[in-house]
Amino acid sequence: MKNPKIKPDIIFKEFWRRNDRFASLFNTVVFEGEEVIKPEELSELDTDVSTMVEFNEYKETLSRARDIVKKAAHGVDFVIMGIENQRKTHYGMPLRVMIYDALGYLKEYQEITRKHRKAGDKASAEEFLSGLKKEDRLHPIISIVIYYNEKPWDGPKSLRDMIVDMPEKLGRMFSDYRMNLLQVGESGKYHFSNEEVQIIFETARYIYGGEFEKVRTLLEEKILAPDVGAMIGVMTDCDLLVQEALESEGGMNMCTALERLEERGREAGRIEGREEGRKEGREEGRVEGRAEGREEGKAEGKREILFALLKAGAEIKLLKEVSGLSEEEIKTLRKEIE
Protein backbone atom coordinates (compact mmCIF):
# COMPACT_ATOMS: atom_id res chain seq x y z
CA MET A 1 0.00 0.00 0.00
CA LYS A 2 1.22 3.52 -0.80
CA ASN A 3 -0.44 5.15 2.23
CA PRO A 4 1.78 4.50 5.31
CA LYS A 5 -1.24 4.98 7.62
CA ILE A 6 -2.91 1.87 6.17
CA LYS A 7 -1.65 -1.33 7.84
CA PRO A 8 -2.69 -4.32 5.65
CA ASP A 9 -1.61 -6.89 8.26
CA ILE A 10 -3.97 -5.42 10.85
CA ILE A 11 -6.88 -5.37 8.39
CA PHE A 12 -6.18 -9.00 7.38
CA LYS A 13 -6.01 -10.17 11.00
CA GLU A 14 -9.13 -8.30 12.08
CA PHE A 15 -11.15 -9.78 9.23
CA TRP A 16 -10.18 -13.40 9.95
CA ARG A 17 -10.55 -12.98 13.72
CA ARG A 18 -14.31 -13.54 13.33
CA ASN A 19 -15.05 -17.22 14.06
CA ASP A 20 -17.76 -17.60 11.38
CA ARG A 21 -15.37 -16.40 8.65
CA PHE A 22 -12.46 -18.47 9.95
CA ALA A 23 -14.59 -21.63 10.11
CA SER A 24 -15.96 -21.09 6.60
CA LEU A 25 -12.42 -20.73 5.22
CA PHE A 26 -11.15 -23.99 6.74
CA ASN A 27 -14.32 -26.00 6.09
CA THR A 28 -14.21 -25.02 2.40
CA VAL A 29 -10.48 -25.24 1.64
CA VAL A 30 -9.35 -28.02 3.98
CA PHE A 31 -12.49 -30.12 4.52
CA GLU A 32 -14.00 -29.82 1.02
CA GLY A 33 -17.13 -27.98 2.14
CA GLU A 34 -18.02 -30.28 5.03
CA GLU A 35 -18.85 -28.44 8.27
CA VAL A 36 -16.14 -30.00 10.41
CA ILE A 37 -15.24 -26.77 12.22
CA LYS A 38 -18.10 -24.99 14.00
CA PRO A 39 -17.75 -21.26 14.78
CA GLU A 40 -19.05 -21.64 18.33
CA GLU A 41 -16.34 -24.22 19.07
CA LEU A 42 -13.47 -21.95 18.05
CA SER A 43 -11.29 -20.11 20.53
CA GLU A 44 -8.36 -17.82 19.83
CA LEU A 45 -4.85 -18.87 20.81
CA ASP A 46 -1.70 -16.90 21.49
CA THR A 47 0.01 -16.17 18.15
CA ASP A 48 3.45 -16.11 19.79
CA VAL A 49 5.21 -19.40 19.15
CA SER A 50 8.58 -18.22 20.46
CA THR A 51 10.47 -20.85 22.44
CA MET A 52 13.83 -21.98 23.73
CA VAL A 53 15.47 -24.75 21.74
CA GLU A 54 17.85 -26.87 23.84
CA PHE A 55 20.11 -29.73 22.83
CA ASN A 56 22.76 -30.88 25.33
CA GLU A 57 24.66 -27.65 26.09
CA TYR A 58 23.25 -25.79 23.07
CA LYS A 59 20.51 -23.26 23.77
CA GLU A 60 18.84 -20.77 21.43
CA THR A 61 15.75 -18.62 21.75
CA LEU A 62 13.58 -18.52 18.63
CA SER A 63 11.14 -15.61 18.33
CA ARG A 64 8.24 -16.19 15.95
CA ALA A 65 4.67 -14.86 15.77
CA ARG A 66 1.89 -16.19 13.54
CA ASP A 67 -0.86 -14.10 11.97
CA ILE A 68 -3.99 -15.87 13.29
CA VAL A 69 -4.21 -19.06 15.37
CA LYS A 70 -7.39 -20.71 16.69
CA LYS A 71 -8.26 -23.93 18.45
CA ALA A 72 -11.35 -25.94 17.54
CA ALA A 73 -13.00 -28.71 19.51
CA HIS A 74 -13.01 -31.91 17.47
CA GLY A 75 -14.75 -34.77 19.24
CA VAL A 76 -13.19 -35.05 22.70
CA ASP A 77 -9.99 -33.39 21.46
CA PHE A 78 -9.05 -30.36 19.41
CA VAL A 79 -7.23 -29.19 16.29
CA ILE A 80 -5.06 -26.08 16.00
CA MET A 81 -5.42 -23.97 12.83
CA GLY A 82 -3.39 -21.03 11.60
CA ILE A 83 -3.61 -18.50 8.77
CA GLU A 84 -0.60 -16.80 7.18
CA ASN A 85 -1.40 -13.78 4.98
CA GLN A 86 0.95 -13.20 2.05
CA ARG A 87 0.80 -10.32 -0.46
CA LYS A 88 3.97 -11.26 -2.37
CA THR A 89 5.52 -14.57 -3.36
CA HIS A 90 7.85 -15.79 -0.62
CA TYR A 91 10.42 -18.23 -1.99
CA GLY A 92 11.04 -19.74 1.45
CA MET A 93 7.38 -20.04 2.47
CA PRO A 94 7.18 -23.86 2.79
CA LEU A 95 10.15 -23.78 5.17
CA ARG A 96 8.68 -20.85 7.08
CA VAL A 97 5.33 -22.63 7.55
CA MET A 98 7.11 -25.83 8.56
CA ILE A 99 9.04 -23.92 11.24
CA TYR A 100 5.84 -22.26 12.52
CA ASP A 101 4.11 -25.64 12.76
CA ALA A 102 7.16 -27.29 14.35
CA LEU A 103 7.39 -24.53 16.96
CA GLY A 104 3.70 -25.05 17.68
CA TYR A 105 4.31 -28.76 18.29
CA LEU A 106 7.39 -27.96 20.38
CA LYS A 107 5.40 -25.49 22.47
CA GLU A 108 2.75 -28.12 23.27
CA TYR A 109 5.44 -30.74 23.96
CA GLN A 110 7.12 -28.41 26.48
CA GLU A 111 3.77 -27.64 28.14
CA ILE A 112 3.10 -31.37 28.61
CA THR A 113 6.55 -32.06 30.10
CA ARG A 114 6.24 -29.07 32.46
CA LYS A 115 2.83 -30.33 33.61
CA HIS A 116 4.30 -33.76 34.43
CA ARG A 117 7.22 -32.25 36.35
CA LYS A 118 4.94 -29.94 38.32
CA ALA A 119 2.62 -32.82 39.22
CA GLY A 120 5.59 -35.00 40.24
CA ASP A 121 4.36 -37.80 37.98
CA LYS A 122 6.32 -41.03 38.16
CA ALA A 123 7.95 -42.07 34.91
CA SER A 124 9.61 -45.13 33.46
CA ALA A 125 13.18 -44.86 32.17
CA GLU A 126 11.89 -44.30 28.64
CA GLU A 127 9.33 -41.72 29.78
CA PHE A 128 11.97 -39.92 31.85
CA LEU A 129 14.16 -39.63 28.74
CA SER A 130 11.54 -37.65 26.76
CA GLY A 131 9.47 -36.19 29.55
CA LEU A 132 6.37 -37.65 27.89
CA LYS A 133 4.13 -40.45 29.04
CA LYS A 134 3.67 -43.31 26.59
CA GLU A 135 0.03 -42.28 26.10
CA ASP A 136 0.71 -38.53 25.60
CA ARG A 137 -0.24 -37.17 22.20
CA LEU A 138 0.21 -33.83 20.45
CA HIS A 139 -2.64 -32.11 18.62
CA PRO A 140 -2.68 -31.59 14.84
CA ILE A 141 -1.77 -28.18 13.43
CA ILE A 142 -3.19 -27.15 10.06
CA SER A 143 -1.95 -23.97 8.37
CA ILE A 144 -3.28 -22.14 5.34
CA VAL A 145 -1.26 -19.55 3.42
CA ILE A 146 -3.55 -17.05 1.67
CA TYR A 147 -1.88 -15.29 -1.27
CA TYR A 148 -3.52 -11.98 -2.15
CA ASN A 149 -2.16 -11.00 -5.56
CA GLU A 150 -3.36 -10.97 -9.16
CA LYS A 151 -0.05 -12.54 -10.26
CA PRO A 152 0.08 -16.35 -9.92
CA TRP A 153 2.29 -17.72 -7.14
CA ASP A 154 5.58 -18.66 -8.81
CA GLY A 155 7.40 -19.95 -5.74
CA PRO A 156 7.75 -23.37 -4.09
CA LYS A 157 4.67 -25.04 -2.63
CA SER A 158 6.45 -27.73 -0.67
CA LEU A 159 9.80 -28.27 1.02
CA ARG A 160 10.78 -30.61 -1.81
CA ASP A 161 10.35 -27.73 -4.28
CA MET A 162 13.13 -25.94 -2.37
CA ILE A 163 15.54 -28.89 -2.46
CA VAL A 164 18.13 -29.62 -5.17
CA ASP A 165 17.44 -32.49 -7.57
CA MET A 166 17.80 -35.84 -5.80
CA PRO A 167 18.40 -39.36 -7.13
CA GLU A 168 15.18 -41.39 -7.11
CA LYS A 169 16.30 -43.63 -4.21
CA LEU A 170 17.18 -40.63 -2.07
CA GLY A 171 13.92 -38.90 -3.01
CA ARG A 172 11.89 -41.86 -1.77
CA MET A 173 13.40 -41.48 1.70
CA PHE A 174 13.07 -37.69 1.84
CA SER A 175 10.41 -36.35 4.28
CA ASP A 176 8.52 -33.65 2.41
CA TYR A 177 6.42 -30.88 3.93
CA ARG A 178 3.62 -29.46 1.79
CA MET A 179 1.97 -26.14 2.60
CA ASN A 180 -1.72 -25.44 2.02
CA LEU A 181 -1.72 -22.52 -0.43
CA LEU A 182 -4.88 -20.60 -1.31
CA GLN A 183 -4.41 -18.17 -4.19
CA VAL A 184 -7.13 -15.53 -4.42
CA GLY A 185 -6.79 -15.53 -8.21
CA GLU A 186 -7.61 -19.26 -8.31
CA SER A 187 -10.30 -19.27 -5.60
CA GLY A 188 -13.16 -19.57 -8.11
CA LYS A 189 -13.23 -23.34 -7.58
CA TYR A 190 -14.45 -22.78 -4.00
CA HIS A 191 -17.83 -21.68 -2.75
CA PHE A 192 -17.69 -20.35 0.80
CA SER A 193 -20.72 -20.76 3.03
CA ASN A 194 -20.06 -17.43 4.71
CA GLU A 195 -21.38 -14.66 2.43
CA GLU A 196 -18.72 -12.11 3.42
CA VAL A 197 -15.88 -14.55 2.75
CA GLN A 198 -17.43 -15.39 -0.64
CA ILE A 199 -17.76 -11.68 -1.44
CA ILE A 200 -14.14 -10.74 -0.69
CA PHE A 201 -12.71 -13.54 -2.83
CA GLU A 202 -15.13 -13.12 -5.73
CA THR A 203 -14.88 -9.30 -5.77
CA ALA A 204 -11.07 -9.38 -5.63
CA ARG A 205 -10.93 -11.84 -8.55
CA TYR A 206 -13.17 -9.60 -10.69
CA ILE A 207 -11.12 -6.51 -9.85
CA TYR A 208 -7.90 -8.38 -10.70
CA GLY A 209 -9.40 -9.05 -14.13
CA GLY A 210 -10.78 -5.50 -14.55
CA GLU A 211 -14.34 -6.93 -14.68
CA PHE A 212 -16.05 -4.07 -12.84
CA GLU A 213 -19.47 -4.77 -14.36
CA LYS A 214 -19.38 -8.20 -12.70
CA VAL A 215 -18.59 -6.50 -9.40
CA ARG A 216 -21.66 -4.28 -9.84
CA THR A 217 -23.81 -7.29 -10.74
CA LEU A 218 -22.51 -9.27 -7.77
CA LEU A 219 -23.00 -6.55 -5.18
CA GLU A 220 -25.81 -4.44 -6.68
CA GLU A 221 -27.05 -2.32 -3.75
CA LYS A 222 -25.43 -4.41 -1.00
CA ILE A 223 -24.09 -2.47 1.97
CA LEU A 224 -20.76 -3.95 3.07
CA ALA A 225 -19.41 -3.79 6.60
CA PRO A 226 -16.39 -1.45 6.80
CA ASP A 227 -13.98 -4.32 7.56
CA VAL A 228 -15.24 -6.22 4.49
CA GLY A 229 -14.73 -3.19 2.22
CA ALA A 230 -11.29 -2.56 3.77
CA MET A 231 -10.38 -6.24 3.25
CA ILE A 232 -11.25 -5.99 -0.46
CA GLY A 233 -9.17 -2.80 -0.62
CA VAL A 234 -6.01 -4.39 0.79
CA MET A 235 -6.54 -7.58 -1.26
CA THR A 236 -6.57 -5.46 -4.43
CA ASP A 237 -3.88 -3.01 -3.19
CA CYS A 238 -6.28 -0.05 -3.44
CA ASP A 239 -5.66 2.67 -0.83
CA LEU A 240 -8.69 4.69 -1.95
CA LEU A 241 -11.02 1.73 -1.46
CA VAL A 242 -9.64 1.13 2.03
CA GLN A 243 -10.16 4.81 2.90
CA GLU A 244 -13.72 4.75 1.51
CA ALA A 245 -14.49 1.69 3.67
CA LEU A 246 -12.93 2.93 6.90
CA GLU A 247 -14.51 6.38 6.57
CA SER A 248 -17.97 4.98 5.79
CA GLU A 249 -20.63 5.21 8.48
CA GLY A 250 -23.01 2.29 8.81
CA GLY A 251 -21.42 0.36 5.95
CA MET A 252 -20.22 0.95 2.40
CA ASN A 253 -22.06 0.67 -0.90
CA MET A 254 -19.41 -0.98 -3.08
CA CYS A 255 -20.95 0.10 -6.39
CA THR A 256 -21.09 3.73 -5.27
CA ALA A 257 -17.53 3.47 -3.99
CA LEU A 258 -16.35 2.11 -7.36
CA GLU A 259 -18.08 4.97 -9.17
CA ARG A 260 -16.33 7.49 -6.90
CA LEU A 261 -13.02 5.70 -7.45
CA GLU A 262 -13.51 5.78 -11.23
CA GLU A 263 -14.34 9.51 -11.04
CA ARG A 264 -11.25 10.10 -8.92
CA GLY A 265 -9.26 8.16 -11.48
CA ARG A 266 -10.64 10.28 -14.30
CA GLU A 267 -9.96 13.49 -12.37
CA ALA A 268 -6.43 12.32 -11.58
CA GLY A 269 -6.01 11.60 -15.30
CA ARG A 270 -7.25 15.08 -16.21
CA ILE A 271 -4.89 16.72 -13.70
CA GLU A 272 -2.01 14.61 -14.95
CA GLY A 273 -2.92 15.49 -18.54
CA ARG A 274 -3.02 19.21 -17.77
CA GLU A 275 0.29 19.06 -15.95
CA GLU A 276 1.81 17.10 -18.81
CA GLY A 277 0.47 19.73 -21.22
CA ARG A 278 2.04 22.50 -19.16
CA LYS A 279 5.35 20.65 -19.14
CA GLU A 280 5.19 20.18 -22.89
CA GLY A 281 4.30 23.86 -23.30
CA ARG A 282 7.21 24.93 -21.12
CA GLU A 283 9.55 22.64 -23.03
CA GLU A 284 8.31 24.02 -26.36
CA GLY A 285 8.85 27.55 -25.02
CA ARG A 286 12.38 26.66 -23.99
CA VAL A 287 13.08 25.14 -27.43
CA GLU A 288 11.66 28.20 -29.19
CA GLY A 289 13.57 30.52 -26.85
CA ARG A 290 16.82 28.69 -27.53
CA ALA A 291 16.18 28.88 -31.27
CA GLU A 292 15.36 32.60 -31.09
CA GLY A 293 18.41 33.19 -28.91
CA ARG A 294 20.63 31.43 -31.41
CA GLU A 295 19.21 33.56 -34.24
CA GLU A 296 19.60 36.75 -32.24
CA GLY A 297 23.15 35.71 -31.36
CA LYS A 298 23.98 35.13 -35.02
CA ALA A 299 22.52 38.52 -36.00
CA GLU A 300 24.41 40.28 -33.22
CA GLY A 301 27.62 38.55 -34.26
CA LYS A 302 27.14 39.60 -37.87
CA ARG A 303 26.47 43.21 -36.77
CA GLU A 304 29.71 43.31 -34.75
CA ILE A 305 31.69 42.01 -37.73
CA LEU A 306 30.19 44.73 -39.93
CA PHE A 307 31.10 47.40 -37.39
CA ALA A 308 34.69 46.12 -37.35
CA LEU A 309 34.89 46.18 -41.16
CA LEU A 310 33.41 49.70 -41.31
CA LYS A 311 35.93 50.96 -38.78
CA ALA A 312 38.71 49.38 -40.86
CA GLY A 313 37.48 51.38 -43.89
CA ALA A 314 36.16 48.53 -46.00
CA GLU A 315 34.38 49.54 -49.18
CA ILE A 316 30.56 49.48 -49.35
CA LYS A 317 30.65 47.02 -52.27
CA LEU A 318 32.54 44.45 -50.18
CA LEU A 319 30.25 44.98 -47.22
CA LYS A 320 27.16 44.42 -49.39
CA GLU A 321 28.56 41.07 -50.59
CA VAL A 322 29.52 39.91 -47.10
CA SER A 323 26.39 40.97 -45.24
CA GLY A 324 23.64 40.84 -47.84
CA LEU A 325 22.53 44.32 -46.65
CA SER A 326 21.59 47.18 -48.99
CA GLU A 327 23.79 50.25 -49.46
CA GLU A 328 21.33 52.39 -47.43
CA GLU A 329 21.41 49.94 -44.49
CA ILE A 330 25.22 49.96 -44.51
CA LYS A 331 25.29 53.76 -44.54
CA THR A 332 22.91 53.79 -41.56
CA LEU A 333 25.27 51.48 -39.65
CA ARG A 334 28.22 53.72 -40.53
CA LYS A 335 26.41 56.70 -39.02
CA GLU A 336 26.00 54.74 -35.72
CA ILE A 337 29.76 54.41 -35.29
CA GLU A 338 30.69 57.94 -36.39
C-alpha positions, 0 to 999 in steps of 0.5 A, spaced: 500 500 500 502 507 498 499 510 504 503 508 510 497 509 515 494 503 512 496 497 515 494 491 511 496 486 516 492 489 521 486 489 516 487 481 514 487 479 522 481 483 524 477 480 518 479 473 519 478 474 527 471 472 526 469 465 528 464 464 522 469 467 517 475 463 519 470 456 520 468 457 513 475 458 510 477 452 513 471 448 512 471 449 504 479 449 503 481 443 507 475 439 509 471 440 502 465 444 504 463 439 510 462 443 516 467 440 520 469 446 524 463 450 528 464 457 529 461 456 536 467 451 538 473 456 536 477 459 541 483 464 539 490 462 541 496 466 542 500 467 536 506 467 539 510 461 538 517 463 540 520 458 544 527 456 547 530 450 543 535 446 547 540 440 545 545 438 550 549 444 552 546 448 546 541 453 547 537 458 542 531 462 543 527 462 537 522 468 536 516 467 531 509 470 531 503 467 527 498 471 523 492 468 526 491 461 530 485 458 533 483 452 536 477 448 535 474 442 539 473 436 534 470 430 538 473 429 545 480 433 542 481 439 538 485 441 532 489 447 531 489 452 525 493 457 523 492 463 517 498 466 514 497 472 509 501 473 504 501 479 499 507 477 495 511 470 493 515 468 498 520 463 496 522 460 502 514 459 504 514 452 505 520 452 510 517 458 514 510 454 515 514 448 517 518 452 522 511 455 525 508 448 525 514 445 528 514 450 533 507 449 535 508 442 536 514 444 540 510 449 544 505 443 546 510 438 547 514 443 552 507 444 556 506 437 557 513 435 560 512 441 564 505 439 567 508 432 568 514 435 572 509 440 576 505 434 578 511 429 580 508 424 575 512 417 576 515 415 569 519 409 566 526 410 564 523 411 557 518 416 559 523 420 563 528 420 557 523 424 553 518 427 559 512 424 555 508 419 558 507 413 553 500 415 552 501 422 551 499 425 544 500 432 540 494 435 537 494 436 529 496 443 526 493 445 520 496 452 516 493 455 510 497 460 506 492 465 503 496 469 497 492 476 495 495 477 488 493 478 481 499 474 479 500 467 480 504 464 485 511 462 482 514 460 488 515 453 491 509 449 494 512 444 498 519 443 502 521 438 496 520 444 491 526 448 495 531 442 495 536 440 489 534 435 484 535 428 488 536 421 485 530 417 485 532 412 491 534 418 495 527 422 493 523 416 496 526 417 503 526 424 503 520 427 508 517 432 504 512 438 507 507 441 503 503 447 505 496 449 504 496 454 499 490 458 497 491 463 491 485 468 491 486 468 483 484 461 483 479 461 488 473 460 483 473 453 484 471 454 491 464 456 494 464 459 501 458 458 506 459 465 509 457 470 504 462 475 506 468 470 505 465 469 498 464 476 497 471 478 498 474 472 494 469 473 488 470 481 488 477 481 488 478 476 482 473 480 478 477 486 480 484 483 478 481 481 471 478 488 470 471 486 470 467 491 474 461 490 471 461 483 474 462 487 481 456 491 480 452 485 478 454 481 484 453 486 489 448 491 486 445 495 492 449 491 498 451 495 503 458 492 506 461 492 513 467 497 513 472 491 515 469 487 508 470 493 504 477 494 507 479 487 506 477 488 499 481 494 498 487 491 501 486 484 497 486 489 491 492 493 493 487 499 493 488 505 498 482 509 496 477 503 497 480 502 504 479 509 505 472 509 503 471 503 507 474 505 513 470 512 513 464 509 511 458 510 516 453 504 517 457 500 511 459 501 504 455 501 498 461 498 493 458 500 487 457 507 489 464 506 492 467 504 485 463 509 481 467 514 486 473 511 485 472 511 477 471 519 477 477 520 482 481 516 477 478 520 471 480 526 475 487 524 476 487 523 469 485 530 467 490 533 472 495 529 470 494 530 462 493 538 464 500 538 468 503 534 462 500 539 457 504 544 461 510 541 461 510 540 454 508 547 453 514 549 457 519 545 453 516 548 447 517 555 449 524 553 452 526 550 445 523 556 441 527 561 446 533 557 444 532 557 437 530 565 437 536 566 442 541 562 437 538 567 431 539 573 435 546 571 437 547 570 429 545 577 428 548 580 433 555 577 431 554 579 424 552 586 426 559 586 430 563 584 424 560 589 420 562 594 425 569 592 425 569 592 417 566 599 417 571 601 422 577 598 418 574 602 412 572 597 408 568 599 401 561 598 401 561 594 395 565 588 399 560 589 405 554 588 401 557 582 398 559 579 405 552 581 409 547 581 404 545 588 406 543 594 402 547 600 401 542 604 405 542 599 411 550 599 410 550 607 410 545 607 416 550 602 420 556 607 418 552 613 421 552 609 428 559 608 429 561 615 427 
